Amino acid sequence: MDNRQKIAVEQYTNLANSTSDLANCVGREIDGVGKIIWDDIKLKANIQAGETILDLGCGFGEVSLSIYNESTDLDLSVVFVDIQPITKKILDNWKAKANISLVSGIFPDVIDEIEKERREYDVIVAYSVLHYTDQPKDFIEKAVSLLAPGGRLFLADLPNINKRGRFVSTLSGRSFEANWKNIDISELPIYETHIDFQKNSEVSTPQINDDLILWSLECFRCLGFDVYVLPQTESLPYCYTREDLLIVRPY
């Protein structure tokens, strides 16, 4: 577990002990947002009936509950992975299902436990998770190693600092941020370019950037995978500053 993961474990342990819906604690206070996110995951990751799903950093609340509820109708076999306080909350509050398994811990530290559940997965989802590690490349490589032929790794809700910089250095971006923060636009700093934003702004996730996206495209396409950078729709809470990455293993 790296330093960024250790901080996240402490943060989310506290949240697990104090809330009934993790999604609403991290700025996603939109009615039905969990179902919106799950529908987006199904569409982009092309989830089909009867497939095996690995959800890394599943959290609890509307998103994971939507997967849990729909797993029976879609005949999905799902392995939820998260820290012990969160998997315990799932275990305590949801009825056990034969098609649902839980693994407690931090990925990729628990990769052996995940492989005991199933060696390969049709779909691996890491939604709003990758920025909680200092080693995103290692995370991606190890996740890819668990894909079945034709399997899809969906790395979603990536807070790419370059994308955010491109947005907040525009007038529309500054107007949106001022409205979101409920302040006058004159109170916001002016960035000439996204590079100016990176140099002069306090960035909490510098490891998630264009370099990582381009590395993923080059690395895995060279290995024969298909890799796609996907935009977020306006129905998603952070659509203007985040994006998704889909890596597909060849048959």
C-alpha atoms as a printed R data frame, in Angstrom:
    type eleno elety resid chain resno       x       y       z
1   ATOM     1    CA   MET     A     1   0.000   0.000   0.000
2   ATOM     2    CA   ASP     A     2   1.531   3.325  -1.055
3   ATOM     3    CA   ASN     A     3   1.301   6.595   0.869
4   ATOM     4    CA   ARG     A     4  -1.654   7.965  -1.089
5   ATOM     5    CA   GLN     A     5  -3.563   4.729  -0.508
6   ATOM     6    CA   LYS     A     6  -2.830   4.899   3.232
7   ATOM     7    CA   ILE     A     7  -4.357   8.383   3.389
8   ATOM     8    CA   ALA     A     8  -7.394   7.192   1.420
9   ATOM     9    CA   VAL     A     9  -7.888   4.209   3.744
10  ATOM    10    CA   GLU     A    10  -8.038   6.519   6.758
11  ATOM    11    CA   GLN     A    11 -10.408   8.907   4.999
12  ATOM    12    CA   TYR     A    12 -12.818   6.249   3.777
13  ATOM    13    CA   THR     A    13 -12.732   4.296   7.025
14  ATOM    14    CA   ASN     A    14 -14.043   7.414   8.744
15  ATOM    15    CA   LEU     A    15 -16.681   7.888   6.042
16  ATOM    16    CA   ALA     A    16 -17.762   4.254   6.284
17  ATOM    17    CA   ASN     A    17 -18.417   4.760   9.978
18  ATOM    18    CA   SER     A    18 -20.417   7.949   9.505
19  ATOM    19    CA   THR     A    19 -22.578   7.694   6.387
20  ATOM    20    CA   SER     A    20 -25.012   5.424   4.590
21  ATOM    21    CA   ASP     A    21 -24.026   6.468   1.065
22  ATOM    22    CA   LEU     A    22 -20.412   7.078   0.128
23  ATOM    23    CA   ALA     A    23 -21.286   8.619  -3.243
24  ATOM    24    CA   ASN     A    24 -23.105  11.522  -1.627
25  ATOM    25    CA   CYS     A    25 -20.078  12.273   0.565
26  ATOM    26    CA   VAL     A    26 -17.749  12.988  -2.329
27  ATOM    27    CA   GLY     A    27 -19.655  15.666  -4.198
28  ATOM    28    CA   ARG     A    28 -22.185  13.581  -6.117
29  ATOM    29    CA   GLU     A    29 -25.366  14.862  -4.479
30  ATOM    30    CA   ILE     A    30 -27.601  14.280  -7.503
31  ATOM    31    CA   ASP     A    31 -30.788  12.269  -7.094
32  ATOM    32    CA   GLY     A    32 -30.308   8.856  -8.662
33  ATOM    33    CA   VAL     A    33 -26.639   9.502  -9.459
34  ATOM    34    CA   GLY     A    34 -25.673   5.907  -8.675
35  ATOM    35    CA   LYS     A    35 -28.050   4.553 -11.312
36  ATOM    36    CA   ILE     A    36 -26.806   7.175 -13.798
37  ATOM    37    CA   ILE     A    37 -23.202   6.087 -13.176
38  ATOM    38    CA   TRP     A    38 -24.058   2.381 -13.424
39  ATOM    39    CA   ASP     A    39 -25.918   2.919 -16.708
40  ATOM    40    CA   ASP     A    40 -22.874   4.797 -18.010
41  ATOM    41    CA   ILE     A    41 -20.573   1.936 -16.939
42  ATOM    42    CA   LYS     A    42 -22.804  -0.647 -18.639
43  ATOM    43    CA   LEU     A    43 -22.826   1.319 -21.875
44  ATOM    44    CA   LYS     A    44 -19.121   2.168 -22.090
45  ATOM    45    CA   ALA     A    45 -17.831  -1.184 -20.836
46  ATOM    46    CA   ASN     A    46 -20.399  -3.009 -22.998
47  ATOM    47    CA   ILE     A    47 -21.517  -5.226 -20.120
48  ATOM    48    CA   GLN     A    48 -23.442  -8.271 -21.313
49  ATOM    49    CA   ALA     A    49 -25.648 -10.764 -19.501
50  ATOM    50    CA   GLY     A    50 -23.763 -13.656 -17.922
51  ATOM    51    CA   GLU     A    51 -20.427 -11.865 -17.625
52  ATOM    52    CA   THR     A    52 -18.006 -11.738 -14.709
53  ATOM    53    CA   ILE     A    53 -17.402  -8.322 -13.135
54  ATOM    54    CA   LEU     A    54 -14.576  -7.180 -10.864
55  ATOM    55    CA   ASP     A    55 -15.296  -3.871  -9.139
56  ATOM    56    CA   LEU     A    56 -12.094  -2.392  -7.676
57  ATOM    57    CA   GLY     A    57 -12.738   0.163  -4.940
58  ATOM    58    CA   CYS     A    58 -16.481  -0.490  -5.115
59  ATOM    59    CA   GLY     A    59 -17.505   1.780  -2.234
60  ATOM    60    CA   PHE     A    60 -21.050   1.506  -0.961
61  ATOM    61    CA   GLY     A    61 -24.296   3.314  -1.640
62  ATOM    62    CA   GLU     A    62 -26.151   3.948  -4.872
63  ATOM    63    CA   VAL     A    63 -23.488   2.839  -7.382
64  ATOM    64    CA   SER     A    64 -22.590  -0.521  -5.874
65  ATOM    65    CA   LEU     A    65 -26.211  -1.086  -4.846
66  ATOM    66    CA   SER     A    66 -27.301  -0.578  -8.468
67  ATOM    67    CA   ILE     A    67 -24.809  -3.240  -9.575
68  ATOM    68    CA   TYR     A    68 -25.905  -5.547  -6.756
69  ATOM    69    CA   ASN     A    69 -29.594  -5.145  -7.593
70  ATOM    70    CA   GLU     A    70 -29.214  -5.644 -11.349
71  ATOM    71    CA   SER     A    71 -26.720  -8.501 -11.101
72  ATOM    72    CA   THR     A    72 -29.485 -11.086 -10.751
73  ATOM    73    CA   ASP     A    73 -31.469  -9.981 -13.807
74  ATOM    74    CA   LEU     A    74 -28.286  -9.809 -15.901
75  ATOM    75    CA   ASP     A    75 -26.896 -13.072 -14.458
76  ATOM    76    CA   LEU     A    76 -23.657 -11.310 -13.528
77  ATOM    77    CA   SER     A    77 -21.018 -12.800 -11.253
78  ATOM    78    CA   VAL     A    78 -19.603  -9.849  -9.304
79  ATOM    79    CA   VAL     A    79 -16.561  -9.540  -7.055
80  ATOM    80    CA   PHE     A    80 -16.575  -6.332  -5.004
81  ATOM    81    CA   VAL     A    81 -13.180  -5.183  -3.687
82  ATOM    82    CA   ASP     A    82 -12.662  -2.490  -1.064
83  ATOM    83    CA   ILE     A    83 -11.235  -1.881   2.399
84  ATOM    84    CA   GLN     A    84 -12.631  -3.961   5.241
85  ATOM    85    CA   PRO     A    85 -14.894  -1.285   6.805
86  ATOM    86    CA   ILE     A    86 -16.691  -0.923   3.463
87  ATOM    87    CA   THR     A    87 -17.000  -4.622   2.641
88  ATOM    88    CA   LYS     A    88 -18.261  -5.164   6.198
89  ATOM    89    CA   LYS     A    89 -20.909  -2.515   5.657
90  ATOM    90    CA   ILE     A    90 -22.000  -4.271   2.466
91  ATOM    91    CA   LEU     A    91 -22.052  -7.617   4.267
92  ATOM    92    CA   ASP     A    92 -24.066  -6.213   7.177
93  ATOM    93    CA   ASN     A    93 -26.642  -4.350   5.083
94  ATOM    94    CA   TRP     A    94 -27.219  -6.412   1.957
95  ATOM    95    CA   LYS     A    95 -28.691  -9.875   1.672
96  ATOM    96    CA   ALA     A    96 -26.132 -12.474   0.614
97  ATOM    97    CA   LYS     A    97 -26.289 -13.597  -3.022
98  ATOM    98    CA   ALA     A    98 -24.576 -16.605  -4.563
99  ATOM    99    CA   ASN     A    99 -23.358 -14.463  -7.468
100 ATOM   100    CA   ILE     A   100 -21.794 -11.766  -5.243
101 ATOM   101    CA   SER     A   101 -18.365 -12.122  -3.593
102 ATOM   102    CA   LEU     A   102 -16.379  -9.707  -1.430
103 ATOM   103    CA   VAL     A   103 -12.631  -9.223  -1.139
104 ATOM   104    CA   SER     A   104 -11.363  -6.932   1.613
105 ATOM   105    CA   GLY     A   105  -8.227  -4.927   0.965
106 ATOM   106    CA   ILE     A   106  -6.413  -2.568  -1.386
107 ATOM   107    CA   PHE     A   107  -5.695  -3.375  -5.020
108 ATOM   108    CA   PRO     A   108  -3.196  -4.534  -6.190
109 ATOM   109    CA   ASP     A   109  -2.138  -5.860  -2.753
110 ATOM   110    CA   VAL     A   110  -5.061  -8.319  -2.778
111 ATOM   111    CA   ILE     A   111  -4.546  -9.598  -6.309
112 ATOM   112    CA   ASP     A   112  -3.903 -13.145  -5.010
113 ATOM   113    CA   GLU     A   113  -7.234 -13.140  -3.156
114 ATOM   114    CA   ILE     A   114  -8.973 -11.827  -6.285
115 ATOM   115    CA   GLU     A   115  -7.462 -14.607  -8.391
116 ATOM   116    CA   LYS     A   116  -8.776 -17.174  -5.896
117 ATOM   117    CA   GLU     A   117 -12.281 -15.964  -6.709
118 ATOM   118    CA   ARG     A   118 -11.646 -16.098 -10.457
119 ATOM   119    CA   ARG     A   119  -8.492 -16.044 -12.561
120 ATOM   120    CA   GLU     A   120  -9.911 -13.864 -15.346
121 ATOM   121    CA   TYR     A   121 -12.736 -11.346 -15.629
122 ATOM   122    CA   ASP     A   122 -14.852 -10.120 -18.525
123 ATOM   123    CA   VAL     A   123 -15.126  -6.602 -17.111
124 ATOM   124    CA   ILE     A   124 -13.010  -4.798 -14.525
125 ATOM   125    CA   VAL     A   125 -14.302  -1.482 -13.230
126 ATOM   126    CA   ALA     A   126 -12.317   1.095 -11.266
127 ATOM   127    CA   TYR     A   127 -14.625   4.083 -10.940
128 ATOM   128    CA   SER     A   128 -13.091   7.185  -9.356
129 ATOM   129    CA   VAL     A   129 -10.327   5.023  -7.899
130 ATOM   130    CA   LEU     A   130  -7.092   5.424  -9.860
131 ATOM   131    CA   HIS     A   131  -6.195   8.787  -8.300
132 ATOM   132    CA   TYR     A   132  -5.951   7.136  -4.864
133 ATOM   133    CA   THR     A   133  -2.645   5.497  -5.716
134 ATOM   134    CA   ASP     A   134   0.816   6.965  -6.244
135 ATOM   135    CA   GLN     A   135   1.497   4.216  -8.789
136 ATOM   136    CA   PRO     A   136  -1.300   4.327 -11.382
137 ATOM   137    CA   LYS     A   137   0.763   2.547 -14.053
138 ATOM   138    CA   ASP     A   138   1.351  -0.440 -11.781
139 ATOM   139    CA   PHE     A   139  -2.358  -0.477 -10.890
140 ATOM   140    CA   ILE     A   140  -3.333  -0.492 -14.581
141 ATOM   141    CA   GLU     A   141  -0.825  -3.185 -15.566
142 ATOM   142    CA   LYS     A   142  -1.935  -5.519 -12.786
143 ATOM   143    CA   ALA     A   143  -5.622  -4.928 -13.552
144 ATOM   144    CA   VAL     A   144  -5.015  -5.688 -17.247
145 ATOM   145    CA   SER     A   145  -3.384  -8.991 -16.231
146 ATOM   146    CA   LEU     A   146  -6.766 -10.139 -14.845
147 ATOM   147    CA   LEU     A   147  -8.706  -9.615 -18.086
148 ATOM   148    CA   ALA     A   148 -10.160 -12.566 -19.945
149 ATOM   149    CA   PRO     A   149  -9.792 -12.610 -23.740
150 ATOM   150    CA   GLY     A   150 -12.097  -9.879 -25.006
151 ATOM   151    CA   GLY     A   151 -12.241  -8.452 -21.474
152 ATOM   152    CA   ARG     A   152 -12.591  -4.730 -20.791
153 ATOM   153    CA   LEU     A   153 -10.871  -2.626 -18.140
154 ATOM   154    CA   PHE     A   154 -12.918   0.510 -17.494
155 ATOM   155    CA   LEU     A   155 -10.899   3.169 -15.653
156 ATOM   156    CA   ALA     A   156 -13.464   5.857 -15.112
157 ATOM   157    CA   ASP     A   157 -13.896   9.305 -13.625
158 ATOM   158    CA   LEU     A   158 -10.203  10.144 -13.998
159 ATOM   159    CA   PRO     A   159  -9.393  13.626 -12.629
160 ATOM   160    CA   ASN     A   160  -6.896  14.454 -15.369
161 ATOM   161    CA   ILE     A   161  -5.156  17.661 -14.258
162 ATOM   162    CA   ASN     A   162  -4.489  18.675 -17.861
163 ATOM   163    CA   LYS     A   163  -8.158  18.319 -18.748
164 ATOM   164    CA   ARG     A   164  -9.150  20.339 -15.709
165 ATOM   165    CA   GLY     A   165  -6.589  22.981 -16.616
166 ATOM   166    CA   ARG     A   166  -7.935  23.241 -20.141
167 ATOM   167    CA   PHE     A   167 -11.428  23.761 -18.712
168 ATOM   168    CA   VAL     A   168 -10.677  26.309 -15.977
169 ATOM   169    CA   SER     A   169  -8.481  28.385 -18.295
170 ATOM   170    CA   THR     A   170 -11.564  29.179 -20.414
171 ATOM   171    CA   LEU     A   171 -14.239  31.742 -19.660
172 ATOM   172    CA   SER     A   172 -16.955  29.077 -19.627
173 ATOM   173    CA   GLY     A   173 -14.876  27.000 -17.234
174 ATOM   174    CA   ARG     A   174 -14.287  29.925 -14.906
175 ATOM   175    CA   SER     A   175 -17.983  30.789 -14.984
176 ATOM   176    CA   PHE     A   176 -18.911  27.209 -14.139
177 ATOM   177    CA   GLU     A   177 -16.419  27.067 -11.250
178 ATOM   178    CA   ALA     A   178 -17.604  30.401  -9.848
179 ATOM   179    CA   ASN     A   179 -21.200  29.205  -9.955
180 ATOM   180    CA   TRP     A   180 -20.277  25.887  -8.353
181 ATOM   181    CA   LYS     A   181 -18.357  27.614  -5.552
182 ATOM   182    CA   ASN     A   182 -21.080  30.285  -5.244
183 ATOM   183    CA   ILE     A   183 -18.596  33.141  -5.589
184 ATOM   184    CA   ASP     A   184 -18.059  35.979  -8.034
185 ATOM   185    CA   ILE     A   185 -15.931  35.093 -11.048
186 ATOM   186    CA   SER     A   186 -13.564  37.950 -10.169
187 ATOM   187    CA   GLU     A   187 -12.519  35.998  -7.078
188 ATOM   188    CA   LEU     A   188 -11.081  33.193  -9.203
189 ATOM   189    CA   PRO     A   189  -7.496  33.215 -10.499
190 ATOM   190    CA   ILE     A   190  -6.999  33.677 -14.223
191 ATOM   191    CA   TYR     A   191  -4.971  30.998 -16.024
192 ATOM   192    CA   GLU     A   192  -3.724  31.801 -19.492
193 ATOM   193    CA   THR     A   193  -3.388  28.106 -20.433
194 ATOM   194    CA   HIS     A   194  -3.719  24.683 -18.832
195 ATOM   195    CA   ILE     A   195   0.063  24.726 -18.361
196 ATOM   196    CA   ASP     A   196  -0.292  27.945 -16.392
197 ATOM   197    CA   PHE     A   197  -2.902  26.180 -14.242
198 ATOM   198    CA   GLN     A   198  -0.528  23.301 -13.516
199 ATOM   199    CA   LYS     A   199   2.277  25.659 -12.543
200 ATOM   200    CA   ASN     A   200   0.253  27.968 -10.351
201 ATOM   201    CA   SER     A   201  -2.496  25.852  -8.838
202 ATOM   202    CA   GLU     A   202  -2.439  23.445  -5.933
203 ATOM   203    CA   VAL     A   203  -3.151  20.108  -7.619
204 ATOM   204    CA   SER     A   204  -4.089  17.174  -5.394
205 ATOM   205    CA   THR     A   205  -3.693  14.415  -7.999
206 ATOM   206    CA   PRO     A   206  -0.702  15.337 -10.183
207 ATOM   207    CA   GLN     A   207  -0.116  11.695 -11.157
208 ATOM   208    CA   ILE     A   208  -3.343  11.633 -13.218
209 ATOM   209    CA   ASN     A   209  -2.491  13.617 -16.318
210 ATOM   210    CA   ASP     A   210  -2.178  13.562 -20.099
211 ATOM   211    CA   ASP     A   211   1.146  11.722 -19.822
212 ATOM   212    CA   LEU     A   212  -0.600   8.812 -18.074
213 ATOM   213    CA   ILE     A   213  -3.377   8.736 -20.666
214 ATOM   214    CA   LEU     A   214  -0.912   8.806 -23.568
215 ATOM   215    CA   TRP     A   215   1.273   6.154 -21.887
216 ATOM   216    CA   SER     A   216  -1.773   3.874 -21.621
217 ATOM   217    CA   LEU     A   217  -2.624   4.390 -25.290
218 ATOM   218    CA   GLU     A   218   0.914   3.694 -26.488
219 ATOM   219    CA   CYS     A   219   1.764   0.893 -24.064
220 ATOM   220    CA   PHE     A   220  -1.304  -1.271 -24.489
221 ATOM   221    CA   ARG     A   221  -1.910  -0.603 -28.167
222 ATOM   222    CA   CYS     A   222   1.662  -1.756 -28.797
223 ATOM   223    CA   LEU     A   223   0.746  -4.948 -26.922
224 ATOM   224    CA   GLY     A   224  -2.244  -5.517 -29.215
225 ATOM   225    CA   PHE     A   225  -5.001  -4.099 -27.003
226 ATOM   226    CA   ASP     A   226  -7.601  -1.593 -28.110
227 ATOM   227    CA   VAL     A   227  -7.539   1.545 -25.956
228 ATOM   228    CA   TYR     A   228 -10.086   4.366 -25.982
229 ATOM   229    CA   VAL     A   229 -10.266   7.731 -24.235
230 ATOM   230    CA   LEU     A   230 -13.953   8.445 -23.607
231 ATOM   231    CA   PRO     A   231 -15.689  11.683 -22.652
232 ATOM   232    CA   GLN     A   232 -18.185  11.913 -19.821
233 ATOM   233    CA   THR     A   233 -21.762  12.948 -20.522
234 ATOM   234    CA   GLU     A   234 -23.214  16.035 -18.877
235 ATOM   235    CA   SER     A   235 -25.383  13.810 -16.670
236 ATOM   236    CA   LEU     A   236 -22.268  12.865 -14.681
237 ATOM   237    CA   PRO     A   237 -21.213  15.112 -11.761
238 ATOM   238    CA   TYR     A   238 -17.639  15.961 -12.844
239 ATOM   239    CA   CYS     A   239 -18.006  15.680 -16.604
240 ATOM   240    CA   TYR     A   240 -16.106  18.880 -17.470
241 ATOM   241    CA   THR     A   241 -12.897  17.957 -15.651
242 ATOM   242    CA   ARG     A   242 -12.816  14.153 -15.815
243 ATOM   243    CA   GLU     A   243 -12.666  11.484 -18.483
244 ATOM   244    CA   ASP     A   244 -12.681   7.697 -18.877
245 ATOM   245    CA   LEU     A   245 -10.244   5.144 -20.263
246 ATOM   246    CA   LEU     A   246 -11.272   1.789 -21.744
247 ATOM   247    CA   ILE     A   247  -8.693  -0.954 -22.366
248 ATOM   248    CA   VAL     A   248  -9.874  -4.029 -24.283
249 ATOM   249    CA   ARG     A   249  -7.902  -7.269 -24.361
250 ATOM   250    CA   PRO     A   250  -7.833  -8.995 -27.755
251 ATOM   251    CA   TYR     A   251  -9.403 -12.451 -28.192
